[in-house]
Amino acid sequence: MNVATLFGAPLALQPEARRQWIAALTVAWTALIDRPPANLDTDMDVLGSYFGPGASPRKIRSRVTVLPSYDARFDRLPESVVTVVDGLALITPEGRVLLEVLLDLDRTEAVAVHPDEHLAALDTVVRARTQWQRQWLHKQFRASLSAPVVGAGLFLAINGSVGATRAMLLPKDESYDRELGDLILPIIGRFSQRLGGKQPDTERGLRSSWVFTQLSRLLPRDIAREKSDIPAGTVIFIRVGRDAALVEEMASRLAAFAPATVQRAVSELVADYRTARGKLTALGLMHEDPTTTRRITSQLAVAGRTSA
């Protein structure tokens, strides 16, 4: 016969045992957070920095060193509420919720956890962990883009590199790769510098440049990077139907800068691109449509914050 529990804890505890559990959980909580328990919602938000997917290992290590030793006080507590880390007692989100339930029982002098309170406690933990996972997932698609990466995205948009047939080549041939790198990376670098960013290394060529690697990794919905047999190497391009979305994304990333700074950086990026257009044409890699370029520059002209 299965006996219902809350995170492995019995739903009914004798008053003395309940007070012992409250004391142990409070000690573990106070050691981790460096203050007594407060509002449950607030405390669960705090725990996100320790148990959420984006938790900082350094922060966790710094707090673990002050945790209490896992001794007889914690022996009867389920591992799901207080876990052992290097011989120390670490309270979990489930432990903080259980502490709240036990405190409520103690205040009301109830004998056992009511079914509604049982379900509410389970729901609190599920909602917290779901929220942490959702925040992490959104962060993967909203990671910050440095100025050179934004410049690389705009370069592809201006060059009309939409779809595999108009892709930008990242050649396997080292000589060809350096030739393209010498042509394209300085354009992206000057754009970055106008925004206060750094200049990408131009010596290693285009294929190994981190700006295009970062672009495809951080914006996979908009940017595709695929192997190419003819010619040998890799191609990178804006996915068909995602060119407008990419420019909109670039505009949102430029919102932190003054409008005048954005307008100057974009207009000079276009001017620099035009100086390289002849060589790109000779290499069969130029696909610019001037009408599209004007539309892009007009859209980015209103990017940037409202005041400098």
Sine and cosine of phi, psi and omega as CSV:
sin_phi,cos_phi,sin_psi,cos_psi,sin_omega,cos_omega
0.00,0.00,0.79,-0.62,0.01,-1.00
-0.99,0.16,0.73,-0.68,0.04,-1.00
-0.97,-0.23,0.81,-0.58,-0.02,-1.00
-0.91,0.42,0.66,-0.76,0.04,-1.00
-0.69,-0.72,0.15,-0.99,0.13,-0.99
-0.87,-0.49,0.97,-0.26,-0.07,-1.00
0.84,0.54,0.52,0.85,-0.02,-1.00
1.00,-0.02,-0.10,0.99,0.00,-1.00
-1.00,-0.06,0.62,-0.78,0.03,-1.00
-0.88,0.47,0.53,-0.85,-0.02,-1.00
-0.97,0.23,-0.22,0.98,0.03,-1.00
-0.75,-0.66,0.75,-0.66,0.04,-1.00
-0.73,-0.68,0.60,-0.80,0.11,-0.99
-0.91,0.42,0.51,-0.86,-0.08,-1.00
-0.77,0.63,-0.69,0.73,-0.04,-1.00
-0.91,0.40,-0.70,0.71,0.02,-1.00
-0.90,0.43,-0.63,0.78,0.01,-1.00
-0.89,0.46,-0.68,0.73,0.01,-1.00
-0.91,0.41,-0.57,0.82,0.04,-1.00
-0.91,0.41,-0.66,0.75,0.04,-1.00
-0.91,0.41,-0.66,0.75,0.04,-1.00
-0.87,0.50,-0.70,0.72,-0.01,-1.00
-0.89,0.46,-0.71,0.71,-0.04,-1.00
-0.91,0.41,-0.70,0.71,0.00,-1.00
-0.91,0.41,-0.60,0.80,0.02,-1.00
-0.92,0.40,-0.65,0.76,0.04,-1.00
-0.88,0.47,-0.71,0.70,-0.01,-1.00
-0.91,0.42,-0.66,0.76,0.02,-1.00
-0.90,0.44,-0.76,0.65,-0.06,-1.00
-0.89,0.46,-0.59,0.81,0.02,-1.00
-0.92,0.40,-0.64,0.77,-0.03,-1.00
-0.96,0.29,-0.73,0.69,-0.14,-0.99
-0.99,-0.12,-0.25,0.97,0.02,-1.00
0.93,0.38,0.54,0.84,0.13,-0.99
-0.26,-0.97,0.32,-0.95,0.03,-1.00
-0.93,0.37,0.26,-0.96,0.08,-1.00
-0.86,0.52,0.61,-0.80,0.02,-1.00
-0.84,-0.55,-0.57,-0.82,0.06,-1.00
-0.87,0.49,0.70,-0.71,-0.10,-0.99
-0.87,0.49,-0.71,0.70,-0.01,-1.00
-0.87,0.49,-0.67,0.74,0.03,-1.00
-0.89,0.46,-0.69,0.72,-0.03,-1.00
-0.92,0.40,-0.58,0.81,0.03,-1.00
-0.93,0.38,-0.58,0.82,0.07,-1.00
-0.89,0.46,-0.66,0.75,0.01,-1.00
-0.88,0.47,-0.65,0.76,-0.04,-1.00
-0.92,0.40,-0.34,0.94,0.03,-1.00
-0.86,0.52,-0.52,0.85,-0.01,-1.00
-0.96,0.27,-0.20,0.98,0.04,-1.00
-0.96,-0.28,-0.56,0.83,-0.11,-0.99
-0.91,-0.42,-0.16,0.99,0.06,-1.00
-0.94,0.33,0.36,-0.93,-0.03,-1.00
-0.86,0.51,-0.43,0.90,0.00,-1.00
-1.00,-0.10,0.31,0.95,-0.05,-1.00
-0.87,0.50,0.62,-0.79,-0.01,-1.00
-0.99,0.14,0.87,-0.50,0.04,-1.00
-0.84,0.54,-0.60,0.80,0.00,-1.00
-0.90,0.44,-0.68,0.73,0.00,-1.00
-0.90,0.44,-0.67,0.74,0.00,-1.00
-0.89,0.46,-0.73,0.69,-0.01,-1.00
-0.88,0.48,-0.61,0.79,-0.03,-1.00
-0.92,0.40,-0.50,0.87,-0.01,-1.00
-1.00,0.03,-0.51,0.86,-0.03,-1.00
-0.86,0.51,-0.56,0.83,-0.05,-1.00
-0.91,0.43,-0.32,0.95,-0.02,-1.00
-0.97,-0.24,0.10,1.00,-0.01,-1.00
-0.95,0.30,0.44,-0.90,0.04,-1.00
-0.95,0.31,0.46,-0.89,0.07,-1.00
-0.89,0.45,0.59,-0.81,0.04,-1.00
-0.98,0.19,0.99,-0.13,-0.08,-1.00
-0.86,-0.50,-0.34,-0.94,-0.11,-0.99
-0.87,0.49,-0.41,0.91,0.01,-1.00
-0.87,0.50,-0.48,0.88,-0.12,-0.99
-0.96,-0.28,0.02,1.00,-0.12,-0.99
-0.85,0.53,-0.64,0.77,-0.10,-1.00
-1.00,0.05,-0.18,0.98,-0.02,-1.00
-0.98,0.22,0.67,-0.75,0.03,-1.00
-0.89,0.46,0.51,-0.86,0.00,-1.00
-0.90,0.44,-0.40,0.92,-0.01,-1.00
-0.94,0.33,-0.30,0.95,-0.02,-1.00
-0.96,-0.27,-0.50,0.86,0.12,-0.99
-0.66,-0.76,0.92,-0.40,-0.05,-1.00
-0.97,-0.25,0.41,-0.91,-0.04,-1.00
-1.00,-0.05,0.82,-0.57,0.06,-1.00
-0.80,-0.60,0.95,-0.30,0.01,-1.00
0.82,0.58,0.64,0.77,0.03,-1.00
0.99,0.16,0.14,0.99,-0.04,-1.00
-0.90,-0.44,0.38,-0.92,-0.09,-1.00
-0.99,-0.11,0.91,-0.42,0.00,-1.00
-0.93,-0.38,0.90,-0.45,0.04,-1.00
-0.96,0.29,0.61,-0.80,-0.02,-1.00
-0.97,-0.25,0.14,-0.99,0.12,-0.99
-0.83,0.55,-0.63,0.78,0.06,-1.00
-0.88,0.47,-0.60,0.80,0.03,-1.00
-0.91,0.41,-0.63,0.78,0.01,-1.00
-0.92,0.39,-0.62,0.78,0.03,-1.00
-0.93,0.36,-0.65,0.76,0.04,-1.00
-0.88,0.47,-0.64,0.77,0.04,-1.00
-0.85,0.52,-0.66,0.75,0.02,-1.00
-0.89,0.45,-0.68,0.74,0.00,-1.00
-0.90,0.44,-0.68,0.73,-0.01,-1.00
-0.92,0.39,-0.60,0.80,0.04,-1.00
-0.90,0.43,-0.64,0.76,0.05,-1.00
-0.89,0.46,-0.67,0.74,0.05,-1.00
-0.88,0.48,-0.64,0.76,-0.03,-1.00
-0.92,0.38,-0.63,0.78,-0.01,-1.00
-0.93,0.36,-0.62,0.79,-0.05,-1.00
-1.00,-0.03,-0.14,0.99,-0.04,-1.00
0.86,0.51,0.51,0.86,0.05,-1.00
-0.96,0.29,0.41,-0.91,-0.04,-1.00
-0.99,0.10,-0.61,0.80,-0.09,-1.00
-0.56,-0.83,0.28,-0.96,0.02,-1.00
-0.95,0.32,0.78,-0.62,0.03,-1.00
-0.95,0.31,0.55,-0.83,0.01,-1.00
-0.80,0.60,-0.62,0.79,0.02,-1.00
-0.90,0.43,-0.65,0.76,0.02,-1.00
-0.93,0.37,-0.59,0.81,0.05,-1.00
-0.86,0.51,-0.78,0.63,0.00,-1.00
-0.90,0.43,-0.62,0.79,0.00,-1.00
-0.90,0.43,-0.63,0.78,0.01,-1.00
-0.91,0.42,-0.71,0.71,0.04,-1.00
-0.87,0.49,-0.67,0.74,-0.02,-1.00
-0.90,0.43,-0.61,0.79,0.00,-1.00
-0.87,0.50,-0.70,0.71,-0.01,-1.00
-0.94,0.35,-0.68,0.73,0.00,-1.00
-0.88,0.48,-0.69,0.72,-0.01,-1.00
-0.90,0.44,-0.67,0.74,-0.01,-1.00
-0.90,0.45,-0.75,0.66,-0.04,-1.00
-0.93,0.38,-0.58,0.82,0.06,-1.00
-0.91,0.42,-0.67,0.75,0.01,-1.00
-0.90,0.44,-0.68,0.74,0.02,-1.00
-0.88,0.47,-0.67,0.74,0.01,-1.00
-0.92,0.39,-0.63,0.78,0.01,-1.00
-0.91,0.43,-0.67,0.74,0.02,-1.00
-0.88,0.47,-0.66,0.75,0.01,-1.00
-0.90,0.45,-0.69,0.72,-0.04,-1.00
-0.89,0.45,-0.70,0.71,0.02,-1.00
-0.89,0.45,-0.58,0.81,-0.02,-1.00
-0.90,0.43,-0.55,0.83,0.00,-1.00
-0.89,0.45,-0.48,0.88,-0.01,-1.00
-0.97,-0.22,0.09,1.00,0.03,-1.00
-0.73,-0.69,0.51,0.86,0.04,-1.00
-0.91,0.41,0.48,-0.88,-0.03,-1.00
-0.92,0.40,0.61,-0.80,0.06,-1.00
-0.95,-0.33,0.80,-0.60,0.05,-1.00
-0.96,0.29,0.28,-0.96,-0.05,-1.00
-0.85,0.53,-0.65,0.76,0.04,-1.00
-0.89,0.46,-0.57,0.82,0.00,-1.00
-0.93,0.36,-0.66,0.75,0.09,-1.00
-0.87,0.49,-0.67,0.74,0.03,-1.00
-0.88,0.48,-0.62,0.79,0.03,-1.00
-0.91,0.42,-0.66,0.75,0.03,-1.00
-0.89,0.46,-0.68,0.73,0.00,-1.00
-0.93,0.36,-0.56,0.83,0.04,-1.00
-0.87,0.48,-0.72,0.70,0.02,-1.00
-0.88,0.47,-0.65,0.76,-0.01,-1.00
-0.91,0.42,-0.71,0.70,-0.01,-1.00
-0.92,0.38,-0.59,0.81,-0.01,-1.00
-0.97,0.26,-0.13,0.99,0.00,-1.00
0.95,0.30,0.47,0.88,-0.03,-1.00
-0.99,0.15,0.94,0.35,-0.02,-1.00
-0.92,-0.39,0.87,-0.50,-0.02,-1.00
1.00,0.06,0.39,-0.92,-0.09,-1.00
-0.89,0.46,-0.51,0.86,-0.04,-1.00
-0.96,0.30,-0.29,0.96,0.03,-1.00
-0.87,-0.48,0.43,0.90,-0.08,-1.00
-0.93,0.36,0.38,-0.92,0.16,-0.99
-1.00,0.04,0.75,-0.66,-0.03,-1.00
-1.00,0.10,0.69,-0.73,0.16,-0.99
-0.91,-0.42,1.00,0.04,-0.25,-0.97
-0.94,0.35,0.50,-0.87,0.08,-1.00
-0.97,0.23,-0.54,0.84,0.03,-1.00
-0.90,0.43,0.85,-0.53,-0.13,-0.99
-0.90,0.44,-0.65,0.76,-0.02,-1.00
-0.91,0.42,-0.72,0.70,0.02,-1.00
-0.91,0.42,-0.63,0.78,0.00,-1.00
-0.89,0.46,-0.71,0.71,0.02,-1.00
-0.91,0.41,-0.58,0.81,0.03,-1.00
-0.88,0.48,-0.72,0.70,0.03,-1.00
-0.93,0.38,-0.62,0.78,0.03,-1.00
-0.88,0.47,-0.67,0.74,0.02,-1.00
-0.90,0.43,-0.44,0.90,-0.03,-1.00
-1.00,0.09,-0.69,0.73,-0.18,-0.98
-0.99,-0.11,-0.67,0.74,-0.12,-0.99
-0.89,0.45,-0.60,0.80,0.07,-1.00
-0.89,0.46,-0.55,0.84,0.05,-1.00
-0.89,0.46,-0.73,0.68,0.02,-1.00
-0.91,0.41,-0.62,0.78,-0.02,-1.00
-0.90,0.43,-0.66,0.75,0.01,-1.00
-0.92,0.39,-0.61,0.79,0.09,-1.00
-0.86,0.51,-0.72,0.70,0.00,-1.00
-0.87,0.49,-0.71,0.70,-0.03,-1.00
-0.89,0.45,-0.57,0.82,0.03,-1.00
-0.92,0.40,-0.38,0.92,0.07,-1.00
-0.99,-0.13,0.11,0.99,0.00,-1.00
1.00,0.06,0.17,0.99,0.00,-1.00
-1.00,-0.03,-0.09,-1.00,-0.05,-1.00
-0.99,-0.11,0.26,-0.97,0.02,-1.00
-1.00,-0.07,0.83,-0.56,0.03,-1.00
-0.92,0.40,0.49,-0.87,0.02,-1.00
-0.90,0.43,0.80,-0.60,-0.02,-1.00
-0.99,-0.16,-0.06,1.00,-0.12,-0.99
-0.99,0.16,-0.39,0.92,-0.11,-0.99
-1.00,-0.05,-0.04,1.00,0.02,-1.00
1.00,0.00,0.04,-1.00,-0.11,-0.99
-0.98,0.18,-0.64,0.77,-0.10,-0.99
-0.87,0.49,-0.64,0.76,-0.05,-1.00
-1.00,-0.10,0.09,1.00,0.00,-1.00
-0.93,0.37,0.74,-0.68,-0.05,-1.00
-0.93,0.36,-0.36,0.93,-0.08,-1.00
-0.91,0.42,-0.66,0.75,0.01,-1.00
-0.98,0.22,-0.52,0.86,0.08,-1.00
-0.89,0.45,-0.72,0.69,0.02,-1.00
-0.90,0.43,-0.63,0.78,-0.03,-1.00
-0.87,0.50,-0.75,0.67,-0.02,-1.00
-0.96,0.30,-0.50,0.87,-0.01,-1.00
-0.96,0.27,-0.64,0.77,-0.08,-1.00
-1.00,0.06,-0.37,0.93,-0.01,-1.00
-0.81,-0.59,0.84,0.54,-0.07,-1.00
-0.90,0.43,-0.40,0.92,0.02,-1.00
-0.95,0.32,-0.50,0.87,-0.06,-1.00
-0.98,-0.18,-0.53,0.85,-0.15,-0.99
-0.89,-0.46,0.74,-0.67,0.06,-1.00
-0.92,-0.40,0.59,-0.81,0.06,-1.00
-0.74,-0.67,0.87,-0.49,-0.11,-0.99
-0.70,-0.71,0.39,-0.92,0.07,-1.00
-0.96,0.30,0.50,-0.87,0.00,-1.00
-0.75,-0.66,0.70,-0.71,0.05,-1.00
-1.00,-0.06,-0.55,0.84,-0.02,-1.00
-0.76,-0.65,0.96,-0.26,-0.16,0.99
-0.97,0.23,0.21,-0.98,-0.06,-1.00
-0.92,0.39,0.67,-0.74,0.03,-1.00
0.58,-0.81,-0.61,-0.79,-0.01,-1.00
-0.73,-0.69,0.52,-0.85,0.10,-0.99
-0.87,-0.49,0.52,-0.85,0.05,-1.00
-0.76,-0.65,0.68,-0.73,-0.06,-1.00
-0.37,-0.93,0.30,-0.95,0.10,-1.00
-0.98,0.17,0.74,-0.67,-0.01,-1.00
-0.90,0.44,0.58,-0.81,0.00,-1.00
-0.86,0.51,0.76,-0.65,-0.01,-1.00
1.00,0.05,-0.05,1.00,-0.03,-1.00
-0.93,-0.37,0.12,0.99,-0.04,-1.00
-0.91,0.41,-0.68,0.73,0.02,-1.00
-0.91,0.41,-0.64,0.77,0.02,-1.00
-0.90,0.43,-0.61,0.79,0.02,-1.00
-0.90,0.44,-0.72,0.69,0.00,-1.00
-0.89,0.45,-0.64,0.77,0.05,-1.00
-0.89,0.46,-0.64,0.77,0.04,-1.00
-0.90,0.43,-0.68,0.73,0.02,-1.00
-0.89,0.46,-0.63,0.78,0.03,-1.00
-0.88,0.47,-0.65,0.76,0.00,-1.00
-0.92,0.39,-0.54,0.84,0.01,-1.00
-0.96,0.29,-0.36,0.93,0.02,-1.00
-1.00,0.01,0.02,1.00,-0.08,-1.00
-0.91,0.41,-0.30,0.95,-0.03,-1.00
-0.98,0.19,-0.19,0.98,-0.08,-1.00
-0.97,-0.23,0.37,-0.93,0.06,-1.00
-0.91,0.42,0.63,-0.78,-0.02,-1.00
-0.81,0.59,-0.65,0.76,-0.02,-1.00
-0.90,0.44,-0.60,0.80,0.02,-1.00
-0.92,0.40,-0.68,0.73,0.01,-1.00
-0.89,0.45,-0.72,0.69,-0.05,-1.00
-0.88,0.47,-0.67,0.74,0.01,-1.00
-0.92,0.40,-0.70,0.71,-0.02,-1.00
-0.89,0.46,-0.66,0.75,-0.03,-1.00
-0.95,0.32,-0.70,0.71,-0.03,-1.00
-0.90,0.44,-0.61,0.79,0.02,-1.00
-0.97,0.24,-0.45,0.89,0.12,-0.99
-0.89,0.45,-0.69,0.73,0.03,-1.00
-0.90,0.44,-0.68,0.74,0.01,-1.00
-0.89,0.45,-0.68,0.74,0.03,-1.00
-0.90,0.43,-0.62,0.78,0.02,-1.00
-0.88,0.47,-0.67,0.75,-0.05,-1.00
-0.90,0.45,-0.53,0.85,0.04,-1.00
-0.94,0.35,-0.43,0.90,-0.01,-1.00
-0.99,-0.11,-0.10,0.99,-0.14,-0.99
-0.89,0.46,-0.60,0.80,-0.01,-1.00
-0.88,0.47,-0.71,0.71,0.00,-1.00
-0.92,0.39,-0.62,0.79,0.04,-1.00
-0.90,0.43,-0.60,0.80,0.04,-1.00
-0.90,0.44,-0.69,0.73,0.00,-1.00
-0.89,0.45,-0.49,0.87,0.00,-1.00
-1.00,0.01,-0.04,1.00,0.01,-1.00
0.97,0.25,0.42,0.91,-0.09,-1.00
-0.89,-0.46,0.09,1.00,-0.04,-1.00
-0.99,-0.12,0.82,-0.57,-0.02,-1.00
-0.71,-0.70,0.40,0.92,-0.08,-1.00
-0.91,0.41,0.64,-0.77,0.18,-0.98
-0.91,-0.41,0.94,-0.35,-0.06,-1.00
-0.81,0.59,-0.55,0.84,0.03,-1.00
-0.90,0.44,-0.69,0.73,0.04,-1.00
-0.90,0.44,-0.65,0.76,0.02,-1.00
-0.87,0.49,-0.67,0.74,0.03,-1.00
-0.89,0.45,-0.62,0.79,0.03,-1.00
-0.91,0.42,-0.64,0.77,0.02,-1.00
-0.91,0.42,-0.74,0.68,-0.03,-1.00
-0.90,0.43,-0.58,0.82,0.05,-1.00
-0.91,0.41,-0.65,0.76,0.01,-1.00
-0.91,0.41,-0.64,0.76,-0.03,-1.00
-0.98,0.19,-0.26,0.97,0.00,-1.00
-0.90,0.44,-0.43,0.90,-0.01,-1.00
-0.98,-0.18,0.11,0.99,0.05,-1.00
-0.97,0.25,0.22,-0.97,-0.04,-1.00
0.99,-0.14,0.34,-0.94,-0.01,-1.00
-0.94,0.34,0.26,-0.97,-0.12,-0.99
-0.97,0.24,-0.29,0.96,0.02,-1.00
-0.68,-0.73,0.56,-0.83,-0.06,-1.00
-0.97,0.25,0.00,0.00,0.00,0.00
